[in-house]
Amino acid sequence: MGTRDDEYDYLFKVVLIGDSGVGKSNLLSRFTRNEFNLESKSTIGVEFATRSIQVDSKTIKAQIWDTAGQERYRAITSAYYRGAVGALLVYDIAKHLTYENVERWLKELRDHADSNIVIMLVGNKSDLRHLRAVPTDEARAFAEKNGLSFIETSALDSTNVEAAFQTILTEIYRIVSQKQMSDRRENDMSPSTNVVPIHVPPTTENKPKMQCCQNI
């Protein structure tokens, strides 16, 4: 069934990473289907969903991958990161341990993903402000130190979910389109096809050869 969802200018793969239970699957379902499931079970293996957005009148199709945060699914990860241009590194603002583990996830990302991947640190479950264990300023400072963008979201009440995905996808689009423009400029500066080749004939010496040993 051909729908408008098949028509897009760019396809970007974005991965969700972070500890189990931080709300990765609900961020995915809130953004792609506007759904939230309080009973959502731990993801087993990998799942992904897509949604298209408009940036600069271009259609960006986001393919968002969600993986289990448990250690036993570690073997999936190198294939999981392949081709990803963006990553949302998610922790739970009410569970400090999930924030402490962000450093380990970041290292895994640096080890397996493309070095130019765009990374956003996401403090999820901002609706649990009465249970907050991770100060916003602390997380923001960590993000700045590591060159990440930062946002707090709530998949439950939709706060900033749209903004998080829109921001990272727009940033990826800007990087990709700038690279395309610079590649085009480099091609324009390279010799064009109508350059006339100049043939330089080999220099042959026409002097008579001296004979080294003449018979006297």
GUZAGU-399077 format. One record per atom (N, C-alpha, C): residue number from 0; residue in three letters; x, y, z. Coordinates in Angstrom, 2 decimals, decimal comma, padded with zeros to 5 digits, always signed. Example, Ala and Ser with C-alpha at 12.3 -4.5 7.8 and 13.67 -1.06 7.14 Angstrom:
% GUZAGU-399077
  num  residuo       px       py       pz
    0      ala  +013,19  -005,69  +007,80
    0      ala  +012,30  -004,50  +007,80
    0      ala  +013,20  -003,30  +007,80
    1      ser  +012,85  -002,25  +007,08
    1      ser  +013,67  -001,06  +007,14
    1      ser  +012,90  +000,03  +007,87
//
This chain:
% GUZAGU-399077
  num  residuo       px       py       pz
    0      met  +000,86  -001,19  +000,00
    0      met  +000,00  +000,00  +000,00
    0      met  +000,90  +001,24  +000,00
    1      gly  +000,93  +001,98  -001,10
    1      gly  +001,80  +003,15  -001,19
    1      gly  +001,16  +004,34  -000,49
    2      thr  +001,80  +004,81  +000,57
    2      thr  +001,29  +005,99  +001,27
    2      thr  +002,32  +007,09  +001,15
    3      arg  +001,94  +008,28  +001,60
    3      arg  +002,88  +009,40  +001,56
    3      arg  +004,07  +009,15  +002,46
    4      asp  +003,93  +008,19  +003,38
    4      asp  +005,04  +007,86  +004,27
    4      asp  +006,22  +007,27  +003,49
    5      asp  +005,94  +006,77  +002,27
    5      asp  +007,01  +006,21  +001,45
    5      asp  +007,83  +007,30  +000,78
    6      glu  +007,32  +008,52  +000,79
    6      glu  +008,02  +009,61  +000,10
    6      glu  +008,79  +010,45  +001,11
    7      tyr  +010,09  +010,48  +000,96
    7      tyr  +010,90  +011,29  +001,88
    7      tyr  +012,18  +011,72  +001,18
    8      asp  +012,76  +012,81  +001,68
    8      asp  +014,02  +013,31  +001,13
    8      asp  +015,23  +012,72  +001,84
    9      tyr  +015,07  +012,47  +003,14
    9      tyr  +016,17  +011,92  +003,93
    9      tyr  +015,62  +010,84  +004,85
   10      leu  +016,44  +009,81  +005,08
   10      leu  +016,09  +008,76  +006,04
   10      leu  +017,20  +008,73  +007,09
   11      phe  +016,84  +009,01  +008,34
   11      phe  +017,84  +009,05  +009,42
   11      phe  +017,53  +007,97  +010,45
   12      lys  +018,55  +007,19  +010,78
   12      lys  +018,40  +006,18  +011,82
   12      lys  +018,85  +006,79  +013,15
   13      val  +017,96  +006,73  +014,14
   13      val  +018,24  +007,26  +015,48
   13      val  +018,04  +006,13  +016,47
   14      val  +019,01  +005,95  +017,38
   14      val  +018,89  +004,87  +018,36
   14      val  +018,58  +005,44  +019,75
   15      leu  +017,83  +004,66  +020,51
   15      leu  +017,54  +004,99  +021,91
   15      leu  +018,39  +004,07  +022,78
   16      ile  +019,18  +004,65  +023,69
   16      ile  +019,98  +003,82  +024,58
   16      ile  +019,84  +004,32  +026,01
   17      gly  +020,21  +003,46  +026,95
   17      gly  +020,08  +003,78  +028,36
   17      gly  +019,63  +002,54  +029,11
   18      asp  +019,63  +002,63  +030,43
   18      asp  +019,27  +001,49  +031,27
   18      asp  +017,84  +001,02  +031,00
   19      ser  +017,60  -000,23  +031,37
   19      ser  +016,25  -000,78  +031,28
   19      ser  +015,33  -000,02  +032,25
   20      gly  +014,11  +000,27  +031,79
   20      gly  +013,12  +000,90  +032,67
   20      gly  +013,14  +002,42  +032,71
   21      val  +013,99  +003,05  +031,88
   21      val  +014,04  +004,53  +031,91
   21      val  +012,95  +005,16  +031,03
   22      gly  +012,26  +004,33  +030,25
   22      gly  +011,15  +004,84  +029,43
   22      gly  +011,47  +005,00  +027,96
   23      lys  +012,47  +004,28  +027,46
   23      lys  +012,85  +004,40  +026,04
   23      lys  +011,69  +004,00  +025,12
   24      ser  +011,06  +002,86  +025,45
   24      ser  +009,98  +002,37  +024,58
   24      ser  +008,80  +003,33  +024,56
   25      asn  +008,50  +003,95  +025,71
   25      asn  +007,39  +004,89  +025,74
   25      asn  +007,73  +006,21  +025,03
   26      leu  +009,00  +006,60  +025,05
   26      leu  +009,40  +007,77  +024,25
   26      leu  +009,18  +007,47  +022,77
   27      leu  +009,56  +006,26  +022,37
   27      leu  +009,38  +005,84  +020,98
   27      leu  +007,90  +005,84  +020,59
   28      ser  +007,07  +005,21  +021,43
   28      ser  +005,64  +005,10  +021,07
   28      ser  +004,94  +006,45  +021,17
   29      arg  +005,38  +007,31  +022,09
   29      arg  +004,76  +008,64  +022,22
   29      arg  +005,06  +009,47  +020,98
   30      phe  +006,30  +009,40  +020,49
   30      phe  +006,67  +010,20  +019,32
   30      phe  +006,09  +009,63  +018,02
   31      thr  +006,14  +008,32  +017,86
   31      thr  +005,73  +007,75  +016,57
   31      thr  +004,23  +007,47  +016,48
   32      arg  +003,59  +007,16  +017,62
   32      arg  +002,16  +006,81  +017,57
   32      arg  +001,31  +007,63  +018,53
   33      asn  +001,95  +008,52  +019,30
   33      asn  +001,28  +009,30  +020,34
   33      asn  +000,56  +008,38  +021,33
   34      glu  +001,27  +007,31  +021,72
   34      glu  +000,70  +006,36  +022,69
   34      glu  +001,63  +006,26  +023,90
   35      phe  +001,04  +005,91  +025,04
   35      phe  +001,81  +005,66  +026,25
   35      phe  +001,19  +004,46  +026,93
   36      asn  +002,04  +003,53  +027,36
   36      asn  +001,53  +002,32  +028,00
   36      asn  +002,17  +002,16  +029,37
   37      leu  +001,37  +002,34  +030,41
   37      leu  +001,89  +002,20  +031,78
   37      leu  +002,36  +000,78  +032,07
   38      glu  +001,78  -000,18  +031,34
   38      glu  +002,12  -001,58  +031,58
   38      glu  +003,25  -002,05  +030,68
   39      ser  +003,94  -001,14  +030,01
   39      ser  +004,92  -001,59  +029,01
   39      ser  +005,99  -002,46  +029,66
   40      lys  +006,24  -003,60  +028,99
   40      lys  +007,22  -004,55  +029,51
   40      lys  +008,59  -004,23  +028,91
   41      ser  +009,63  -004,81  +029,52
   41      ser  +010,98  -004,60  +029,00
   41      ser  +011,05  -005,07  +027,56
   42      thr  +011,73  -004,27  +026,75
   42      thr  +011,92  -004,64  +025,34
   42      thr  +012,83  -005,86  +025,29
   43      ile  +012,45  -006,82  +024,46
   43      ile  +013,31  -007,99  +024,27
   43      ile  +013,90  -007,87  +022,88
   44      gly  +015,24  -007,81  +022,83
   44      gly  +015,87  -007,63  +021,53
   44      gly  +015,75  -006,20  +021,06
   45      val  +015,31  -006,04  +019,80
   45      val  +015,28  -004,71  +019,18
   45      val  +013,94  -004,50  +018,50
   46      glu  +013,42  -003,28  +018,59
   46      glu  +012,25  -002,94  +017,78
   46      glu  +012,45  -001,52  +017,25
   47      phe  +011,77  -001,20  +016,16
   47      phe  +011,88  +000,17  +015,68
   47      phe  +010,57  +000,63  +015,09
   48      ala  +010,41  +001,94  +015,03
   48      ala  +009,22  +002,54  +014,44
   48      ala  +009,67  +003,77  +013,66
   49      thr  +008,82  +004,23  +012,76
   49      thr  +009,20  +005,38  +011,92
   49      thr  +008,16  +006,50  +012,03
   50      arg  +008,64  +007,71  +011,78
   50      arg  +007,75  +008,85  +011,65
   50      arg  +008,45  +009,89  +010,81
   51      ser  +007,70  +010,58  +009,97
   51      ser  +008,28  +011,63  +009,13
   51      ser  +007,93  +013,01  +009,67
   52      ile  +008,91  +013,92  +009,57
   52      ile  +008,67  +015,32  +009,95
   52      ile  +009,17  +016,22  +008,82
   53      gln  +008,78  +017,49  +008,88
   53      gln  +009,21  +018,46  +007,87
   53      gln  +010,27  +019,38  +008,45
   54      val  +011,37  +019,55  +007,73
   54      val  +012,40  +020,53  +008,10
   54      val  +012,81  +021,25  +006,82
   55      asp  +012,70  +022,57  +006,82
   55      asp  +013,05  +023,37  +005,62
   55      asp  +012,36  +022,84  +004,37
   56      ser  +011,09  +022,51  +004,48
   56      ser  +010,27  +021,97  +003,39
   56      ser  +010,81  +020,65  +002,83
   57      lys  +011,69  +020,00  +003,57
   57      lys  +012,15  +018,66  +003,22
   57      lys  +011,47  +017,65  +004,15
   58      thr  +011,20  +016,46  +003,62
   58      thr  +010,61  +015,41  +004,45
   58      thr  +011,72  +014,53  +005,01
   59      ile  +011,80  +014,53  +006,34
   59      ile  +012,80  +013,70  +007,02
   59      ile  +012,06  +012,50  +007,61
   60      lys  +012,45  +011,32  +007,19
   60      lys  +011,85  +010,12  +007,77
   60      lys  +012,80  +009,60  +008,86
   61      ala  +012,32  +009,55  +010,08
   61      ala  +013,13  +009,06  +011,20
   61      ala  +012,81  +007,59  +011,42
   62      gln  +013,86  +006,78  +011,45
   62      gln  +013,71  +005,36  +011,78
   62      gln  +014,32  +005,22  +013,18
   63      ile  +013,47  +005,06  +014,19
   63      ile  +013,93  +005,13  +015,57
   63      ile  +013,98  +003,72  +016,15
   64      trp  +015,16  +003,34  +016,60
   64      trp  +015,41  +001,99  +017,11
   64      trp  +015,47  +002,00  +018,62
   65      asp  +014,84  +001,00  +019,20
   65      asp  +014,79  +000,86  +020,66
   65      asp  +015,33  -000,52  +021,01
   66      thr  +016,25  -000,57  +021,96
   66      thr  +016,81  -001,87  +022,35
   66      thr  +016,65  -002,09  +023,84
   67      ala  +016,75  -003,33  +024,23
   67      ala  +016,71  -003,67  +025,65
   67      ala  +017,93  -003,09  +026,35
   68      gly  +017,72  -002,56  +027,56
   68      gly  +018,84  -002,02  +028,32
   68      gly  +019,57  -003,08  +029,11
   69      gln  +019,06  -004,32  +029,12
   69      gln  +019,70  -005,35  +029,95
   69      gln  +020,99  -005,86  +029,33
   70      glu  +021,88  -006,26  +030,20
   70      glu  +023,20  -006,72  +029,77
   70      glu  +023,12  -007,91  +028,81
   71      arg  +022,14  -008,79  +029,00
   71      arg  +022,17  -010,03  +028,22
   71      arg  +021,89  -009,81  +026,74
   72      tyr  +021,47  -008,60  +026,38
   72      tyr  +021,25  -008,32  +024,95
   72      tyr  +022,40  -007,54  +024,35
   73      arg  +023,53  -007,51  +025,07
   73      arg  +024,69  -006,73  +024,62
   73      arg  +025,16  -007,13  +023,22
   74      ala  +025,03  -008,43  +022,88
   74      ala  +025,56  -008,90  +021,60
   74      ala  +024,91  -008,19  +020,41
   75      ile  +023,70  -007,68  +020,62
   75      ile  +022,97  -007,01  +019,53
   75      ile  +023,64  -005,69  +019,16
   76      thr  +024,31  -005,08  +020,14
   76      thr  +024,55  -003,65  +020,03
   76      thr  +025,39  -003,18  +018,86
   77      ser  +026,46  -003,92  +018,48
   77      ser  +027,29  -003,37  +017,41
   77      ser  +026,49  -003,24  +016,10
   78      ala  +025,62  -004,24  +015,82
   78      ala  +024,77  -004,14  +014,63
   78      ala  +023,71  -003,05  +014,83
   79      tyr  +023,27  -002,91  +016,08
   79      tyr  +022,24  -001,92  +016,41
   79      tyr  +022,71  -000,50  +016,08
   80      tyr  +023,98  -000,21  +016,34
   80      tyr  +024,49  +001,14  +016,11
   80      tyr  +024,85  +001,41  +014,66
   81      arg  +024,98  +000,36  +013,84
   81      arg  +025,45  +000,54  +012,48
   81      arg  +024,52  +001,45  +011,68
   82      gly  +025,08  +002,49  +011,10
   82      gly  +024,28  +003,39  +010,26
   82      gly  +023,52  +004,45  +011,04
   83      ala  +023,63  +004,43  +012,38
   83      ala  +022,89  +005,43  +013,17
   83      ala  +023,57  +006,80  +013,06
   84      val  +022,75  +007,83  +012,83
   84      val  +023,29  +009,20  +012,73
   84      val  +022,91  +010,02  +013,96
   85      gly  +022,05  +009,46  +014,81
   85      gly  +021,64  +010,16  +016,02
   85      gly  +021,37  +009,18  +017,15
   86      ala  +021,52  +009,65  +018,39
   86      ala  +021,24  +008,79  +019,54
   86      ala  +020,63  +009,62  +020,66
   87      leu  +019,58  +009,07  +021,27
   87      leu  +019,02  +009,66  +022,49
   87      leu  +019,50  +008,79  +023,64
   88      leu  +020,30  +009,38  +024,53
   88      leu  +020,84  +008,67  +025,68
   88      leu  +019,96  +009,01  +026,88
   89      val  +019,14  +008,03  +027,30
   89      val  +018,03  +008,30  +028,23
   89      val  +018,35  +007,80  +029,64
   90      tyr  +018,01  +008,63  +030,63
   90      tyr  +018,05  +008,19  +032,03
   90      tyr  +016,74  +008,62  +032,69
   91      asp  +016,50  +008,11  +033,90
   91      asp  +015,29  +008,40  +034,66
   91      asp  +015,65  +009,44  +035,73
   92      ile  +015,00  +010,61  +035,71
   92      ile  +015,38  +011,68  +036,66
   92      ile  +015,14  +011,27  +038,11
   93      ala  +014,33  +010,21  +038,33
   93      ala  +014,01  +009,77  +039,70
   93      ala  +014,91  +008,61  +040,17
   94      lys  +015,82  +008,14  +039,28
   94      lys  +016,70  +007,03  +039,66
   94      lys  +018,13  +007,43  +039,34
   95      his  +018,88  +007,80  +040,39
   95      his  +020,22  +008,33  +040,16
   95      his  +021,15  +007,32  +039,49
   96      leu  +020,95  +006,03  +039,77
   96      leu  +021,82  +005,00  +039,18
   96      leu  +021,75  +005,02  +037,65
   97      thr  +020,54  +005,28  +037,11
   97      thr  +020,40  +005,30  +035,65
   97      thr  +021,18  +006,48  +035,05
   98      tyr  +021,32  +007,55  +035,84
   98      tyr  +022,12  +008,70  +035,41
   98      tyr  +023,62  +008,38  +035,52
   99      glu  +024,00  +007,69  +036,60
   99      glu  +025,41  +007,31  +036,77
   99      glu  +025,87  +006,42  +035,61
  100      asn  +024,96  +005,58  +035,11
  100      asn  +025,33  +004,65  +034,03
  100      asn  +025,41  +005,33  +032,66
  101      val  +025,00  +006,59  +032,59
  101      val  +025,07  +007,33  +031,32
  101      val  +026,50  +007,33  +030,77
  102      glu  +027,47  +007,45  +031,67
  102      glu  +028,87  +007,49  +031,24
  102      glu  +029,27  +006,21  +030,51
  103      arg  +028,80  +005,08  +031,06
  103      arg  +029,11  +003,78  +030,42
  103      arg  +028,42  +003,67  +029,06
  104      trp  +027,18  +004,12  +028,98
  104      trp  +026,47  +004,10  +027,70
  104      trp  +027,16  +005,00  +026,68
  105      leu  +027,63  +006,13  +027,15
  105      leu  +028,31  +007,06  +026,25
  105      leu  +029,58  +006,43  +025,69
  106      lys  +030,30  +005,71  +026,55
  106      lys  +031,52  +005,03  +026,09
  106      lys  +031,17  +003,97  +025,05
  107      glu  +030,09  +003,22  +025,31
  107      glu  +029,68  +002,20  +024,33
  107      glu  +029,33  +002,83  +022,99
  108      leu  +028,65  +003,96  +023,06
  108      leu  +028,28  +004,69  +021,86
  108      leu  +029,52  +005,13  +021,09
  109      arg  +030,49  +005,68  +021,82
  109      arg  +031,74  +006,13  +021,18
  109      arg  +032,50  +004,95  +020,58
  110      asp  +032,40  +003,77  +021,23
  110      asp  +033,12  +002,59  +020,74
  110      asp  +032,49  +001,99  +019,48
  111      his  +031,15  +001,99  +019,43
  111      his  +030,47  +001,25  +018,36
  111      his  +029,87  +002,12  +017,25
  112      ala  +029,52  +003,36  +017,58
  112      ala  +028,81  +004,17  +016,60
  112      ala  +029,78  +005,02  +015,78
  113      asp  +029,25  +005,62  +014,73
  113      asp  +030,04  +006,54  +013,90
  113      asp  +030,51  +007,72  +014,75
  114      ser  +031,74  +008,17  +014,50
  114      ser  +032,31  +009,23  +015,35
  114      ser  +031,54  +010,55  +015,22
  115      asn  +030,79  +010,73  +014,12
  115      asn  +030,05  +011,98  +013,92
  115      asn  +028,60  +011,92  +014,40
  116      ile  +028,23  +010,85  +015,10
  116      ile  +026,84  +010,69  +015,53
  116      ile  +026,42  +011,87  +016,43
  117      val  +025,19  +012,34  +016,26
  117      val  +024,65  +013,43  +017,08
  117      val  +023,99  +012,82  +018,31
  118      ile  +024,42  +013,25  +019,50
  118      ile  +023,92  +012,63  +020,74
  118      ile  +023,19  +013,66  +021,59
  119      met  +022,02  +013,25  +022,08
  119      met  +021,25  +014,09  +023,00
  119      met  +021,04  +013,33  +024,31
  120      leu  +021,37  +013,99  +025,42
  120      leu  +021,11  +013,41  +026,74
  120      leu  +019,67  +013,76  +027,13
  121      val  +018,90  +012,74  +027,50
  121      val  +017,48  +012,93  +027,80
  121      val  +017,17  +012,47  +029,22
  122      gly  +016,75  +013,40  +030,07
  122      gly  +016,27  +013,04  +031,41
  122      gly  +014,77  +012,80  +031,32
  123      asn  +014,37  +011,55  +031,32
  123      asn  +012,95  +011,21  +031,14
  123      asn  +012,24  +011,13  +032,50
  124      lys  +010,90  +011,10  +032,43
  124      lys  +010,00  +011,03  +033,60
  124      lys  +010,04  +012,34  +034,41
  125      ser  +010,08  +013,46  +033,69
  125      ser  +010,10  +014,77  +034,38
  125      ser  +008,81  +015,03  +035,15
  126      asp  +007,77  +014,21  +034,89
  126      asp  +006,52  +014,36  +035,66
  126      asp  +006,73  +013,90  +037,11
  127      leu  +007,80  +013,14  +037,38
  127      leu  +008,07  +012,67  +038,75
  127      leu  +008,93  +013,68  +039,50
  128      arg  +008,58  +014,97  +039,39
  128      arg  +009,45  +016,01  +040,00
  128      arg  +009,57  +015,86  +041,51
  129      his  +008,51  +015,32  +042,16
  129      his  +008,55  +015,13  +043,61
  129      his  +009,52  +014,01  +044,01
  130      leu  +009,94  +013,18  +043,05
  130      leu  +010,88  +012,09  +043,33
  130      leu  +012,25  +012,35  +042,71
  131      arg  +012,46  +013,56  +042,22
  131      arg  +013,68  +013,87  +041,46
  131      arg  +014,93  +013,49  +042,26
  132      ala  +015,83  +012,76  +041,60
  132      ala  +017,11  +012,38  +042,22
  132      ala  +018,29  +012,96  +041,46
  133      val  +018,03  +013,45  +040,23
  133      val  +019,11  +014,00  +039,40
  133      val  +018,81  +015,47  +039,12
  134      pro  +019,60  +016,39  +039,72
  134      pro  +019,36  +017,81  +039,47
  134      pro  +019,57  +018,16  +037,99
  135      thr  +018,67  +019,00  +037,47
  135      thr  +018,75  +019,41  +036,06
  135      thr  +020,11  +020,02  +035,74
  136      asp  +020,60  +020,88  +036,62
  136      asp  +021,86  +021,58  +036,36
  136      asp  +023,04  +020,62  +036,26
  137      glu  +023,00  +019,58  +037,09
  137      glu  +024,09  +018,59  +037,07
  137      glu  +024,13  +017,86  +035,72
  138      ala  +022,95  +017,45  +035,26
  138      ala  +022,87  +016,73  +033,98
  138      ala  +023,24  +017,65  +032,82
  139      arg  +022,80  +018,91  +032,90
  139      arg  +023,13  +019,87  +031,83
  139      arg  +024,64  +020,10  +031,76
  140      ala  +025,28  +020,21  +032,91
  140      ala  +026,73  +020,43  +032,96
  140      ala  +027,47  +019,22  +032,37
  141      phe  +026,99  +018,00  +032,68
  141      phe  +027,59  +016,79  +032,13
  141      phe  +027,46  +016,79  +030,60
  142      ala  +026,27  +017,16  +030,12
  142      ala  +026,04  +017,20  +028,67
  142      ala  +026,98  +018,19  +027,99
  143      glu  +027,11  +019,38  +028,58
  143      glu  +027,98  +020,40  +027,99
  143      glu  +029,43  +019,92  +027,96
  144      lys  +029,87  +019,30  +029,05
  144      lys  +031,25  +018,82  +029,14
  144      lys  +031,55  +017,78  +028,06
  145      asn  +030,54  +016,99  +027,70
  145      asn  +030,73  +015,91  +026,73
  145      asn  +030,23  +016,24  +025,33
  146      gly  +029,86  +017,50  +025,11
  146      gly  +029,44  +017,92  +023,77
  146      gly  +028,10  +017,35  +023,33
  147      leu  +027,19  +017,14  +024,30
  147      leu  +025,86  +016,61  +023,99
  147      leu  +024,82  +017,72  +024,13
  148      ser  +023,72  +017,60  +023,39
  148      ser  +022,60  +018,48  +023,69
  148      ser  +021,82  +017,83  +024,84
  149      phe  +020,91  +018,59  +025,48
  149      phe  +020,26  +018,09  +026,69
  149      phe  +018,82  +018,56  +026,74
  150      ile  +017,95  +017,67  +027,22
  150      ile  +016,53  +018,03  +027,40
  150      ile  +015,93  +017,09  +028,44
  151      glu  +014,91  +017,58  +029,14
  151      glu  +014,15  +016,70  +030,04
  151      glu  +012,77  +016,48  +029,44
  152      thr  +012,29  +015,25  +029,52
  152      thr  +011,03  +014,88  +028,87
  152      thr  +010,14  +014,10  +029,82
  153      ser  +008,88  +013,99  +029,42
  153      ser  +007,97  +013,04  +030,08
  153      ser  +007,15  +012,35  +029,00
  154      ala  +007,42  +011,05  +028,83
  154      ala  +006,62  +010,29  +027,86
  154      ala  +005,18  +010,17  +028,36
  155      leu  +004,99  +010,22  +029,68
  155      leu  +003,65  +010,10  +030,27
  155      leu  +002,76  +011,27  +029,87
  156      asp  +003,23  +012,51  +030,09
  156      asp  +002,36  +013,66  +029,77
  156      asp  +002,81  +014,40  +028,50
  157      ser  +003,71  +013,78  +027,74
  157      ser  +004,17  +014,30  +026,42
  157      ser  +005,14  +015,47  +026,49
  158      thr  +005,48  +015,95  +027,67
  158      thr  +006,35  +017,12  +027,78
  158      thr  +007,66  +016,91  +027,04
  159      asn  +007,93  +017,80  +026,09
  159      asn  +009,22  +017,86  +025,37
  159      asn  +009,57  +016,64  +024,52
  160      val  +008,67  +015,67  +024,40
  160      val  +009,00  +014,49  +023,58
  160      val  +009,15  +014,91  +022,12
  161      glu  +008,17  +015,66  +021,65
  161      glu  +008,22  +016,18  +020,27
  161      glu  +009,47  +017,03  +020,07
  162      ala  +009,72  +017,90  +021,03
  162      ala  +010,87  +018,82  +020,93
  162      ala  +012,19  +018,06  +020,87
  163      ala  +012,31  +016,99  +021,66
  163      ala  +013,55  +016,22  +021,68
  163      ala  +013,86  +015,63  +020,31
  164      phe  +012,87  +014,96  +019,72
  164      phe  +013,09  +014,33  +018,41
  164      phe  +013,24  +015,38  +017,31
  165      gln  +012,42  +016,43  +017,36
  165      gln  +012,53  +017,49  +016,35
  165      gln  +013,92  +018,12  +016,38
  166      thr  +014,43  +018,37  +017,60
  166      thr  +015,73  +019,03  +017,75
  166      thr  +016,85  +018,17  +017,19
  167      ile  +016,87  +016,88  +017,56
  167      ile  +017,97  +016,04  +017,11
  167      ile  +017,90  +015,79  +015,61
  168      leu  +016,68  +015,62  +015,07
  168      leu  +016,54  +015,38  +013,63
  168      leu  +016,91  +016,62  +012,82
  169      thr  +016,54  +017,80  +013,35
  169      thr  +016,91  +019,05  +012,66
  169      thr  +018,41  +019,24  +012,67
  170      glu  +019,05  +018,92  +013,80
  170      glu  +020,50  +019,06  +013,89
  170      glu  +021,20  +018,11  +012,90
  171      ile  +020,72  +016,87  +012,81
  171      ile  +021,30  +015,91  +011,86
  171      ile  +021,12  +016,42  +010,44
  172      tyr  +019,91  +016,92  +010,14
  172      tyr  +019,64  +017,45  +008,80
  172      tyr  +020,60  +018,59  +008,45
  173      arg  +020,81  +019,51  +009,39
  173      arg  +021,72  +020,65  +009,14
  173      arg  +023,13  +020,15  +008,80
  174      ile  +023,61  +019,18  +009,59
  174      ile  +024,96  +018,64  +009,36
  174      ile  +025,05  +017,97  +007,99
  175      val  +024,06  +017,14  +007,68
  175      val  +024,07  +016,40  +006,41
  175      val  +023,98  +017,35  +005,23
  176      ser  +023,07  +018,34  +005,31
  176      ser  +022,90  +019,25  +004,17
  176      ser  +024,13  +020,16  +003,99
  177      gln  +024,76  +020,56  +005,11
  177      gln  +025,99  +021,36  +004,99
  177      gln  +027,11  +020,55  +004,35
  178      lys  +027,18  +019,26  +004,72
  178      lys  +028,21  +018,40  +004,14
  178      lys  +027,97  +018,23  +002,64
  179      gln  +026,70  +018,09  +002,27
  179      gln  +026,38  +017,95  +000,84
  179      gln  +026,79  +019,21  +000,08
  180      met  +026,54  +020,39  +000,71
  180      met  +026,91  +021,65  +000,04
  180      met  +028,41  +021,77  -000,10
  181      ser  +029,17  +021,39  +000,93
  181      ser  +030,62  +021,52  +000,84
  181      ser  +031,19  +020,51  -000,15
  182      asp  +030,59  +019,30  -000,21
  182      asp  +031,02  +018,31  -001,21
  182      asp  +030,78  +018,85  -002,62
  183      arg  +029,62  +019,52  -002,78
  183      arg  +029,29  +020,08  -004,10
  183      arg  +030,30  +021,16  -004,48
  184      arg  +030,64  +022,00  -003,47
  184      arg  +031,61  +023,07  -003,75
  184      arg  +032,96  +022,49  -004,14
  185      glu  +033,37  +021,42  -003,46
  185      glu  +034,64  +020,79  -003,80
  185      glu  +034,62  +020,24  -005,22
  186      asn  +033,47  +019,65  -005,59
  186      asn  +033,36  +019,12  -006,95
  186      asn  +033,40  +020,24  -007,99
  187      asp  +032,79  +021,39  -007,64
  187      asp  +032,80  +022,52  -008,57
  187      asp  +034,21  +023,06  -008,77
  188      met  +035,02  +022,95  -007,73
  188      met  +036,38  +023,47  -007,83
  188      met  +037,33  +022,48  -008,49
  189      ser  +036,91  +021,24  -008,60
  189      ser  +037,79  +020,26  -009,24
  189      ser  +037,76  +020,46  -010,75
  190      pro  +038,78  +019,99  -011,48
  190      pro  +038,82  +020,25  -012,93
  190      pro  +037,55  +019,76  -013,60
  191      ser  +036,97  +020,60  -014,42
  191      ser  +035,73  +020,22  -015,08
  191      ser  +036,05  +019,41  -016,33
  192      thr  +035,00  +018,84  -016,93
  192      thr  +035,21  +017,92  -018,04
  192      thr  +035,64  +018,62  -019,32
  193      asn  +035,47  +019,97  -019,40
  193      asn  +035,83  +020,63  -020,66
  193      asn  +037,26  +021,18  -020,66
  194      val  +038,06  +020,73  -019,71
  194      val  +039,47  +021,14  -019,72
  194      val  +040,18  +020,41  -020,85
  195      val  +040,92  +021,19  -021,67
  195      val  +041,64  +020,58  -022,79
  195      val  +042,97  +020,03  -022,27
  196      pro  +043,19  +018,74  -022,44
  196      pro  +044,46  +018,20  -021,96
  196      pro  +045,62  +018,70  -022,80
  197      ile  +046,71  +019,00  -022,18
  197      ile  +047,90  +019,46  -022,90
  197      ile  +048,87  +018,29  -022,97
  198      his  +049,21  +017,92  -024,20
  198      his  +050,13  +016,79  -024,37
  198      his  +051,54  +017,34  -024,55
  199      val  +052,41  +016,96  -023,68
  199      val  +053,81  +017,37  -023,82
  199      val  +054,56  +016,19  -024,40
  200      pro  +055,11  +016,37  -025,63
  200      pro  +055,83  +015,24  -026,24
  200      pro  +057,07  +014,91  -025,42
  201      pro  +057,44  +013,66  -025,40
  201      pro  +058,64  +013,30  -024,65
  201      pro  +059,86  +013,97  -025,25
  202      thr  +060,75  +014,42  -024,42
  202      thr  +061,93  +015,14  -024,93
  202      thr  +062,97  +014,12  -025,36
  203      thr  +063,16  +014,04  -026,65
  203      thr  +064,19  +013,13  -027,19
  203      thr  +065,34  +013,96  -027,70
  204      glu  +066,50  +013,56  -027,42
  204      glu  +067,66  +014,31  -027,89
  204      glu  +068,04  +013,84  -029,27
  205      asn  +068,14  +014,80  -030,21
  205      asn  +068,44  +014,44  -031,60
  205      asn  +069,91  +014,62  -031,95
  206      lys  +070,70  +014,89  -030,88
  206      lys  +072,13  +015,07  -031,17
  206      lys  +072,70  +013,72  -031,64
  207      pro  +073,69  +013,79  -032,54
  207      pro  +074,33  +012,53  -032,95
  207      pro  +075,03  +011,90  -031,76
  208      lys  +074,88  +010,61  -031,66
  208      lys  +075,48  +009,92  -030,53
  208      lys  +076,98  +009,85  -030,71
  209      met  +077,72  +010,11  -029,67
  209      met  +079,18  +009,99  -029,73
  209      met  +079,51  +008,52  -029,59
  210      gln  +080,43  +008,09  -030,38
  210      gln  +080,86  +006,72  -030,23
  210      gln  +081,99  +006,69  -029,20
  211      cys  +081,86  +005,79  -028,32
  211      cys  +082,82  +005,84  -027,23
  211      cys  +084,18  +005,29  -027,63
  212      cys  +084,20  +004,23  -028,40
  212      cys  +085,49  +003,64  -028,74
  212      cys  +085,60  +003,55  -030,25
  213      gln  +086,35  +004,43  -030,86
  213      gln  +086,50  +004,38  -032,32
  213      gln  +087,77  +003,59  -032,67
  214      asn  +087,64  +002,82  -033,75
  214      asn  +088,84  +002,10  -034,20
  214      asn  +089,79  +003,08  -034,87
  215      ile  +090,97  +003,12  -034,44
  215      ile  +091,94  +004,05  -035,05
  215      ile  +092,66  +003,30  -036,16
//
